[in-house]
């Protein structure tokens, strides 16, 4: 399993190029070509994040590495982003995929290319790799997809278990700000301003599109490769981290694809593993290089002879908002799913018991008069339960903000909890846990949040995994019980002797899950409930050796003019009963040549005693400056309930050299989905 790739050679200089599309749009790209006349494959990264400045430093370290090892590499800005012409109006549009298919054919036809292309990407780029692979461009032979999903509705930043995620609101306001970023006159020339103004005039708030589709429909099915896994016919390497929001997609891809495939889930959040946070980081680029040489050059590197799935098995998790490293070890699975026995626990008087309860008398039922009050319990958590959750996808915008979970004791105290006795021996899990239980509620819909926690001897509680579920009452009378199976996110973890396992249940999880009217208390019937934990299967083994230390090419010359400064604060107004979470960030200021760029953001989340009190505000700014040229962009976004409707207010302002060149305000209204079905 060792990395057999030769040491880093000289990194070739990149060149800026323009790729013409058939409709007249011109895509800006940065190309690294190895020295020499040999025809080589190309590794493509396809994202809208400005290869000439915002991602230039990281791009140089990744793509320079590939080029130094005999691969061509390219970073392209999507149409309407960076220095590319055209309009970018939303994520993952069919037009974007059409462009990529055309670009891949253009690359394969270049005299320096051997006709083989691979795609690598994280987040948007990881989504794009999957979606474009499903289009089957002939030259695309392999993809490495990081921190992405196969299901844009069920398991993306927008929704989890049908519940609206506020990480999606953050992302929507961030993308809104990015849509109006200017073309750079140093690269584009005199026509940059007219093209920029066209870009600004063509903008719409992406959140408005997303909130118009609160249920699974064709809008979300587009770009969801789970609709037909067999559309993908090239080799796939799916990569992510347990701390990231997208780890479950890797397990589904391993289970459902019918192509050569590998998976890797580390301890990390939303970041390439060579920079992996929380650590340890690994030699991810060396791993990629073995995969590329296997599928783009036809060399037998041995990578496909190794176990399909590498997993980080955590232990001793510390619930700290700014965790830098996590304890654990690497394990491997030969495939997925693995046949693993479940460790079953039963709910009894606040305990997780190994012993099943005695059978219910035949004369009794969930709704019979003989069903005693002690055999049910009501879960009705305060609206502010969840303030210690951290982010659904921590650090998805980069930086070092305190976005991981905090000590879970506060949220546990607001929840209904069931604990095991103190463990006398390790409990090792690998897979997906789930609760099978009878519940009832009177409202059209309800929320149930499950957290699997490890409680240390000193009382500290750390969330190991969780699940969020917005449930719609089936065709039964209000208050009548029905059976549900509520899964949690996948996990590989070793619970330590001396600790306790805790199942914490709540009906709110603010602010991670947006509060919606029409939701209320949930009655749970513990008798007959089973909490199934996935024991580590016998064929899941300790990895034969560690991954090597992280490597990359040298970074592009740049200066850091100011480091990032962030804060995350929780406040309680005793007079109004309102809890407020505020997050502030002044982003790192970077200079490349004469151009400097930075940004800042402010967010607040307010909640009172009812779902209708939920309110979110975001203000974001981005700046680009060189002598004689200063661009400042500002977006303001709010979301709140009014008369059972969601009101989204968006405002955008663009300035050139302190003068306002564009300003617009939008107000959009969306009906509450009181009776909506998630599907």
Secondary structure, 3 states (H helix, E strand, C coil): CCCCCCCCCCCCCEEEEEEECCCCCEEEEEEECCCCCCCEEEEEEEECCCCCCCCHHHHHHHHHHHHHCCCEEEEEECCCCCCCCCCCCCCCCHHHHHHHHHHHHHHHCCCCEEEEEEEEEECHHHHHHHHHHCCCCCCEEEEEEECCCCCCCCECCCEECCEEEHHHHHHHHHHHHHHCCCCCHHHHCCCHHHHHHHHHHCCCCHHHHHHCCCCCCHHHHCCCHHHCHHHCCCEEEEEEECCCCCHHHHHHHHHHCCCCEEEEEECCCCCCHHHCCCECCCCHHHHHHHHHHHHHCCCCCCHHHCCCEEEEEEECCCCCCCCCECEEEEEEECCCCCCCCEEEEEEECCEEECCCCCCCCCCCCCCCCCCCHHHCEEECCCCCCCCCCCCCCCCCCCCCCCCCCCCCHHHHHCCEEEECCCCCCCEEEEECCEEEEEEECCCCEEEEEEEEEEECCCCCEEEEEEEEEEEECCCCCCCCCEEEEEECCCEEEEECCCCEEEEEEECCCCCCECCCCCECCEEEEEEEEEEEEEECCCCCEECCCCCCCCCCCCCCCCEEEECCEEEEEEEEECCCCEEEEEEEEECCEEEECCEEEEEEEEEEEEECCCHHHCEEEEEEEEEEEECCEEEEEEEEEEEEEECCEEEEEEEEEEEECCEEEEEEEEEEEEECCCCCCCC
